[in-house]
């Protein structure tokens, strides 16, 4: 089993920045992909960005050029640097992890990001 704990959410003005962190514990050695999803009020959960243990990344189009995912495999941590935030980025952000064959996936409890003036 893997446990994921997010931190770093909060209230920020449009154009501002936030950095989210996620720490994995438990059987973290089995993790292949780590990343972030988000769910805005009344909308489905969507992928934001993911990174494999080898460094391959995927970003949703709406955050390309503004968000940067990074990962510290030795510490079992994943980060999301969010710049030029927009009100439409407001959502609960969830940390995600899975194994290589995607037979196991794990979710954090989420951290709220609110972009508002």
C-alpha positions as CSV (number, residue, x, y, z in Angstrom):
1,X,0.0,0.0,0.0
2,X,1.0,3.6,-0.7
3,X,-0.1,6.6,1.2
4,X,0.0,10.1,-0.4
5,X,-0.2,13.3,1.5
6,X,-0.5,16.7,-0.3
7,X,0.4,20.1,1.0
8,X,0.7,23.7,-0.4
9,X,-2.8,24.6,-1.4
10,X,-4.4,27.9,-0.5
11,X,-5.8,31.2,-1.8
12,X,-3.8,33.1,-4.4
13,X,-4.6,36.1,-6.6
14,X,-4.9,35.7,-10.4
15,X,-1.4,35.8,-11.8
16,X,0.2,34.5,-8.7
17,X,2.0,31.3,-7.9
18,X,1.7,28.3,-5.7
19,X,3.7,25.1,-5.2
20,X,2.1,21.9,-4.3
21,X,4.0,19.0,-2.7
22,X,3.1,15.3,-2.3
23,X,4.9,12.8,-0.2
24,X,4.5,9.1,-0.7
25,X,5.0,6.6,2.0
26,X,4.5,2.9,2.5
27,X,5.4,0.7,-0.5
28,X,6.7,3.7,-2.4
29,X,9.3,1.6,-4.2
30,X,6.6,0.2,-6.4
31,X,5.6,3.7,-7.7
32,X,6.1,4.4,-11.4
33,X,3.9,7.4,-12.3
34,X,3.3,10.2,-9.9
35,X,1.3,13.3,-10.7
36,X,-1.6,15.6,-10.1
37,X,-5.3,15.6,-11.0
38,X,-7.9,18.3,-10.1
39,X,-11.6,18.6,-9.7
40,X,-13.4,21.9,-10.0
41,X,-16.9,22.3,-8.5
42,X,-19.5,20.7,-10.7
43,X,-16.8,19.2,-13.0
44,X,-15.2,15.8,-13.5
45,X,-11.7,15.1,-12.2
46,X,-9.1,15.8,-14.8
47,X,-5.4,15.1,-15.3
48,X,-3.2,18.1,-14.7
49,X,0.3,16.7,-15.0
50,X,2.1,13.4,-14.5
51,X,5.7,12.2,-14.5
52,X,7.2,8.7,-14.7
53,X,10.1,7.6,-12.6
54,X,12.2,8.0,-15.8
55,X,11.2,11.6,-16.2
56,X,8.5,11.4,-18.9
57,X,5.9,14.0,-18.5
58,X,2.3,14.6,-19.6
59,X,0.5,17.9,-19.2
60,X,-3.1,18.9,-19.9
61,X,-3.1,21.6,-22.6
62,X,-4.6,24.3,-20.4
63,X,-1.6,24.3,-18.0
64,X,1.2,24.0,-20.5
65,X,3.7,26.8,-20.1
66,X,2.3,27.7,-16.7
67,X,2.7,24.6,-14.5
68,X,5.8,22.5,-14.0
69,X,5.9,19.0,-12.5
70,X,9.0,17.7,-10.8
71,X,9.9,14.7,-8.8
72,X,12.4,13.5,-6.3
73,X,12.5,9.7,-6.6
74,X,14.9,9.3,-3.6
75,X,12.4,11.1,-1.4
76,X,9.3,9.7,-3.0
77,X,8.1,13.3,-3.6
78,X,6.3,15.0,-6.5
79,X,5.8,18.7,-6.8
80,X,3.7,21.0,-9.0
81,X,4.9,24.5,-9.5
82,X,1.9,26.6,-10.6
83,X,2.6,30.0,-12.1
84,X,0.3,32.6,-13.8
85,X,-2.6,31.1,-12.0
86,X,-6.1,31.8,-13.4
87,X,-9.5,31.7,-11.7
88,X,-10.3,28.6,-13.8
89,X,-7.4,26.8,-12.0
90,X,-9.5,26.8,-8.9
91,X,-10.1,23.2,-7.8
92,X,-9.2,20.5,-5.4
93,X,-5.8,19.1,-6.5
94,X,-5.2,15.4,-5.9
95,X,-1.9,13.6,-5.8
96,X,-1.9,10.4,-7.8
97,X,0.5,7.5,-8.1
98,X,0.5,4.1,-9.8
99,X,2.7,1.2,-10.5
100,X,4.3,0.3,-13.9
101,X,1.5,-2.0,-15.0
102,X,-1.1,0.3,-13.6
103,X,-2.6,-2.6,-11.6
104,X,-2.5,-0.4,-8.5
105,X,-3.3,3.3,-8.2
106,X,-3.4,5.6,-5.2
107,X,-4.9,9.0,-4.4
108,X,-4.3,11.6,-1.8
109,X,-7.1,13.3,0.0
110,X,-6.7,16.5,-2.0
111,X,-5.7,20.1,-1.3
112,X,-7.8,23.1,-2.3
113,X,-6.4,25.8,-4.6
114,X,-8.5,28.9,-4.9
115,X,-7.5,31.6,-7.4
116,X,-9.5,34.8,-6.7
117,X,-9.0,38.5,-6.2
